[in-house]
Amino acid sequence: MKTLIRLSSLTAVAILAAACSSGATTAPVATTAGMSGTITIWEAYGASGAAERDAFDTMVAAVKTDNPGLNVTVLDIPFSDLFSKFETAAATGGGPDLYIAPNDSLPTEARANLLVDESSLSATLLAAPYNESQVSLDAATVDGKLYEIPESMKAVGLFYRTDLLPTAPTTTDAWMTALKAGTKLGYVYGANGGGSYYMWGLYGAFGGKILDPATGKCAATSTTGVADSLKWLSDAKAAGLVLYQNDTDAKAAFIKGDIAGFIDGPWMTGDLKTALGAKLGVIPGPTGPGGPFSPLAAPDGFYINKASANTDLATKFALAMLTHEQTFVDKAGHIPANTTITITDPITQGFANVVKTGFARPTAAELNNYWSNFGNAIVAVIDKGTDPTQAVADACTAMDKANKK
């Protein structure tokens, strides 16, 4: 998707609705039975705990059982290295046959000609048995071509402990009231810990935006919303908000009971459910004076390495994995891109509700220069006391300069 557009409630329903009808369209189904040969797949589920990796391994085993002639080598790569490692290897003709990951680097890798164009699969993916939402395919499309086979949707919301926080705060004012009353809540903000990713939801809560879809220029200074969101974060820190450089530390503190809630995504669901059971809840992040919390909503999916000698087999393997998506939903809390998969778990459904107010993550090239510039701005405000308005203006100028705008 090339424009930064808030998902409408109707679009969100299309992404997330559980199966309630049998009216799926019909299209040719890619043959995945009888696969044989050897492929290598990279994943990074080790970064989020055991649940995702265990579910993934179960799915791979099921595909191999259905295809006795298929040999699959799975390598767990540290998430911080996954994209750079793939890009370096693929650019010189190496790397895995495919990998699975969020679409963080999809635009860059597609434009670098590292990925197989899967546009011919669009009709197949929209039809049974895959039944993928159009929005998931749009978010997997760069410059009009499909380069990702979507598996699930992701966005961040508020995990909270019902034993420590019986009524979770739903607005920015309620968060501030809770903090001042002594309730400990957490947020990830670090430049190297994804702060510019976690902050996105707060921009919408204060009426801010980052990118002008018409011009590709930074729009963070067109309103005061982005600066207001950073000021709120700084004020919340002063009121007792606990800030973390990474979500691994936040998760550990949450399980221990040092904080009653923190903003994170469904990749944490499996381990948190194991640790906390019925004491775990999820709701969207706080609504603010400018609108709802609006985190980036985007698919995880399979990417086929153009340098692979087994691109057809890798594509068939990815499609076969999609037919076992219920395992990811049930065991690891994934929000399926397949609109007919039933969600029964309340935590998973909670994240389905989170995605309803999300922004479809854009694939505009200009966004590449958002992450570090605004990550640095967040850190400057929180750690150095820089004026939020000035920090946002500086980041916006740097972003436009890098984009030659």
C-alpha positions in Angstrom: 0.0 0.0 0.0 1.5 3.3 -1.1 -0.5 5.7 1.0 -0.7 6.2 4.8 -4.5 5.6 5.3 -6.2 4.8 8.5 -8.0 1.5 8.3 -11.8 2.0 8.3 -14.0 -0.1 10.5 -15.3 -1.9 7.4 -11.8 -2.6 6.2 -10.8 -3.9 9.6 -13.7 -6.2 9.7 -12.6 -7.6 6.3 -9.1 -8.3 7.8 -10.2 -9.9 11.0 -13.6 -11.4 10.8 -13.9 -15.0 12.0 -15.6 -17.5 9.8 -19.3 -17.0 9.7 -20.2 -17.8 6.1 -19.1 -20.1 3.3 -19.2 -17.5 0.5 -15.4 -17.6 -0.4 -14.6 -17.1 -4.0 -13.0 -19.8 -6.1 -9.7 -19.6 -7.9 -7.1 -22.2 -9.0 -5.3 -23.6 -6.0 -1.5 -24.0 -6.3 -0.7 -27.7 -6.0 1.3 -28.3 -2.8 0.8 -32.1 -2.4 3.7 -34.4 -3.3 6.4 -31.8 -2.9 9.9 -33.2 -2.9 13.4 -31.7 -2.7 15.3 -29.7 -0.1 14.7 -26.1 1.0 16.1 -23.8 3.7 13.9 -21.4 5.6 15.0 -18.6 8.0 12.8 -17.4 10.9 13.4 -15.2 14.0 10.9 -16.5 16.4 13.5 -17.2 19.1 13.4 -13.4 19.8 9.9 -13.6 21.1 10.0 -16.7 23.3 9.2 -20.4 22.8 5.5 -20.3 21.8 5.9 -19.0 18.2 8.9 -21.2 17.4 7.1 -24.3 18.8 4.0 -23.5 16.7 6.1 -22.9 13.6 8.0 -26.2 14.1 4.6 -28.0 14.5 3.4 -26.5 11.2 6.7 -27.5 9.4 6.4 -31.0 10.7 2.8 -31.2 9.4 3.8 -30.1 6.0 6.7 -32.6 5.9 4.3 -35.4 7.0 2.1 -34.6 4.1 5.1 -34.5 1.8 7.5 -37.4 2.7 9.9 -36.4 -0.1 10.4 -32.9 1.3 13.5 -32.0 3.4 13.3 -28.7 5.3 16.1 -27.0 7.1 15.0 -24.3 9.6 17.5 -21.7 10.9 16.6 -19.4 13.7 18.2 -16.0 13.1 18.4 -13.2 15.7 15.7 -10.7 14.7 18.1 -7.8 14.9 20.2 -9.5 12.2 17.5 -11.1 10.0 17.0 -8.5 7.4 20.6 -7.4 7.0 21.8 -11.0 6.9 19.3 -11.9 4.2 20.0 -8.8 2.1 23.7 -9.4 2.2 23.4 -13.1 1.3 20.7 -12.7 -1.3 22.6 -9.9 -3.1 25.5 -12.3 -3.7 23.3 -15.2 -4.8 23.1 -16.9 -1.3 20.8 -17.0 1.6 17.7 -19.2 2.3 15.1 -20.3 -0.2 12.6 -18.3 1.8 12.2 -16.6 5.1 9.2 -15.5 7.3 9.1 -12.1 9.0 7.2 -8.8 9.4 7.2 -6.6 6.3 9.7 -4.1 7.9 12.1 -4.4 5.0 9.8 -5.5 2.3 9.9 -2.2 0.3 13.7 -2.1 0.4 14.2 -5.7 -0.5 11.6 -5.6 -3.3 13.2 -2.5 -4.9 16.6 -4.1 -4.6 15.3 -7.0 -6.7 15.9 -9.6 -4.0 12.4 -11.1 -3.8 10.3 -13.1 -6.2 7.3 -11.3 -7.7 4.3 -13.4 -6.5 1.6 -11.2 -8.2 0.3 -14.2 -10.2 -0.8 -15.7 -6.9 -3.1 -12.8 -5.9 -6.4 -14.4 -7.1 -5.4 -17.7 -5.5 -4.6 -16.1 -2.1 -7.9 -14.3 -2.1 -9.8 -17.5 -2.7 -10.3 -20.7 -0.7 -8.5 -22.3 1.0 -6.3 -19.3 1.7 -9.1 -16.6 1.9 -6.6 -13.7 2.6 -7.9 -10.2 3.1 -7.3 -7.7 0.3 -5.8 -5.4 2.9 -3.1 -8.0 3.8 -2.2 -8.3 0.1 -2.2 -4.5 -0.3 0.3 -4.2 2.6 2.4 -6.9 0.9 2.5 -5.0 -2.4 5.3 -2.7 -3.5 5.0 -0.5 -6.6 2.0 -2.6 -7.8 3.6 -6.0 -7.4 3.1 -8.6 -4.7 6.4 -9.6 -3.0 5.1 -11.2 0.2 2.7 -14.1 0.9 0.9 -12.9 4.0 0.5 -15.1 7.0 -0.8 -13.0 9.8 -1.5 -9.4 10.8 0.2 -7.5 13.7 -0.2 -4.4 15.7 0.6 -3.4 19.3 -1.8 -2.9 22.1 -1.9 -2.8 25.9 -1.1 -6.1 27.7 -2.3 -5.8 31.3 -2.5 -7.9 34.4 -6.0 -8.2 35.8 -4.7 -9.0 39.3 -2.8 -5.7 39.4 -5.1 -3.6 37.1 -8.7 -4.7 37.3 -9.8 -1.9 35.1 -7.3 -1.0 32.4 -7.1 2.7 31.3 -8.4 3.4 27.9 -7.5 7.0 27.3 -4.3 9.1 27.6 -5.9 11.0 30.5 -6.8 7.8 32.3 -3.2 6.5 31.8 -1.9 9.7 33.4 -4.4 9.4 36.3 -3.4 5.8 36.9 0.3 6.6 36.8 -0.1 9.5 39.3 -2.0 7.1 41.6 0.9 4.7 41.6 0.1 2.2 38.9 3.2 1.2 37.0 2.8 1.0 33.3 5.5 0.4 30.7 6.5 1.6 27.2 9.3 0.8 24.8 11.0 4.0 23.5 14.7 3.3 22.6 16.1 4.3 19.2 17.6 0.8 18.8 14.7 -0.9 20.5 12.0 0.1 18.0 10.8 3.3 19.7 9.7 4.8 16.4 7.6 1.7 15.8 5.9 1.6 19.3 5.3 5.4 19.2 3.3 5.3 16.0 0.0 4.5 17.8 0.3 7.6 20.0 0.7 9.9 16.9 -2.9 9.1 15.9 -4.1 9.5 19.5 -2.9 13.1 19.3 -4.0 13.8 15.7 -0.5 13.5 14.2 0.8 11.9 11.1 4.2 11.2 9.6 4.0 11.0 5.8 2.1 13.1 3.2 0.9 10.4 0.8 0.6 12.8 -2.1 4.1 14.3 -1.9 6.1 11.8 0.1 7.2 14.6 2.4 7.3 14.5 6.1 4.0 15.7 7.5 4.9 15.6 11.2 5.0 19.4 11.5 1.7 19.9 9.7 -0.1 19.6 13.0 1.2 19.6 16.6 0.1 16.0 17.1 3.4 14.2 16.8 5.1 16.7 19.1 2.1 16.5 21.5 2.5 12.7 21.7 6.2 13.0 22.6 5.3 15.6 25.3 2.7 13.2 26.7 5.3 10.4 26.8 7.7 12.7 28.6 5.0 13.9 31.1 4.0 10.3 31.6 7.6 9.4 32.5 7.6 12.1 35.1 4.3 10.7 36.5 5.8 7.2 36.8 5.7 5.5 33.4 8.6 3.0 33.1 10.4 3.2 29.8 12.4 0.3 28.3 15.0 0.0 25.6 13.5 -3.2 24.4 10.4 -5.3 24.9 12.2 -8.3 26.3 13.0 -6.3 29.4 9.4 -5.0 29.6 8.1 -8.6 29.3 10.3 -9.8 32.2 9.1 -6.9 34.4 5.5 -7.6 33.5 5.7 -11.3 34.3 7.5 -10.5 37.6 4.8 -8.0 38.5 7.0 -4.9 38.5 4.6 -3.3 36.0 0.9 -3.8 35.6 0.8 -3.3 31.8 2.9 -2.5 28.7 2.5 -1.8 25.0 3.5 -4.8 22.8 2.3 -7.1 20.1 0.8 -10.6 19.7 4.2 -12.2 19.3 4.4 -12.1 23.2 1.0 -13.8 23.7 2.2 -17.4 24.0 4.8 -16.8 26.7 2.6 -14.4 28.6 -0.3 -16.7 28.6 1.9 -19.5 29.9 3.2 -17.3 32.7 0.0 -15.5 33.7 -2.9 -17.6 32.5 -6.3 -15.9 33.2 -4.5 -12.9 34.8 -3.6 -11.6 31.2 -5.7 -9.1 29.3 -5.3 -7.1 26.1 -7.0 -3.9 25.0 -6.1 -1.2 22.4 -3.6 1.5 23.5 -5.0 4.8 24.8 -7.4 7.0 22.8 -6.3 10.6 23.0 -7.6 14.0 22.2 -6.9 13.5 18.5 -8.4 10.1 18.0 -7.8 6.4 18.7 -4.5 4.8 19.3 -3.5 3.9 15.8 -0.5 1.5 15.6 1.1 0.2 12.4 -0.9 -2.7 11.2 0.9 -5.0 8.8 1.4 -8.6 7.8 4.0 -11.1 8.7 4.6 -13.4 5.8 6.8 -15.5 3.6 9.4 -14.0 1.2 10.8 -16.1 -1.6 14.5 -15.4 -2.3 15.0 -14.5 -6.0 18.5 -16.0 -5.8 17.2 -19.4 -4.8 17.4 -22.3 -7.2 14.1 -23.6 -5.7 11.7 -20.7 -6.0 8.8 -22.8 -7.2 9.2 -25.3 -4.4 9.7 -22.5 -1.8 6.4 -20.9 -3.0 4.5 -24.2 -2.7 6.0 -24.7 0.8 4.7 -21.2 1.9 1.3 -22.0 0.6 1.2 -25.3 2.3 2.2 -23.6 5.6 -0.8 -21.3 5.2 -3.2 -24.3 5.3 -1.9 -25.0 8.9 -2.4 -21.4 10.1 -4.9 -22.4 12.8 -1.8 -23.8 14.7 -0.3 -20.3 14.8 -3.6 -18.8 15.9 -4.2 -21.4 18.7 -0.7 -21.8 20.0 1.0 -18.5 19.4 -1.9 -15.9 19.2 -1.4 -14.9 15.6 -4.0 -12.7 14.0 -4.7 -14.6 10.7 -4.6 -13.0 7.3 -7.1 -15.7 6.4 -10.5 -14.2 7.2 -12.2 -17.5 7.6 -10.1 -18.8 10.5 -12.0 -18.8 13.8 -10.5 -16.9 16.7 -11.6 -18.3 20.1 -9.0 -17.1 22.4 -9.9 -13.7 24.1 -6.3 -12.5 24.0 -6.0 -13.1 20.2 -9.4 -11.5 19.8 -8.2 -8.6 21.8 -5.4 -8.0 19.3 -7.9 -8.4 16.4 -9.7 -5.4 18.0 -6.4 -3.6 18.2 -5.9 -3.9 14.5 -9.2 -2.2 13.8 -7.8 1.2 14.6 -4.5 0.6 13.0 -2.8 2.3 10.1 -2.0 0.0 7.2 1.8 0.1 7.2 2.8 2.0 4.0 5.5 0.7 1.6 6.5 4.1 0.4 10.2 4.4 -0.1 10.3 7.7 1.9 9.4 5.8 5.1 12.8 4.3 5.1 14.2 7.5 6.5 11.6 7.8 9.2 12.8 5.1 11.6 16.2 6.4 12.8 15.4 10.1 12.6 12.3 9.8 14.7 13.8 7.2 16.9 16.6 9.7 17.8 14.0 12.4 18.3 12.1 10.3 20.8 15.3 9.5 22.8 16.3 13.2 22.7 13.0 14.2 24.3 13.0 11.5 26.9 16.7 11.2 27.8 18.0 14.7 27.1 14.9 16.9 27.7 14.9 18.3 24.2 11.8 20.4 23.4 9.4 18.0 21.6 8.4 20.6 18.9 12.1 21.2 18.1 12.9 17.5 18.1 10.1 16.7 15.7 11.0 19.6 13.4 14.7 18.5 13.3 13.7 14.9 12.6 11.3 16.0 9.8 13.9 18.1 8.2 16.4 15.3 8.3 13.9 12.9 6.9 13.1 15.2 3.9 16.7 15.9 3.3 17.5 12.1 3.2 14.5 11.7 0.8 15.6 14.6 -1.3 12.3 16.4 -0.8 
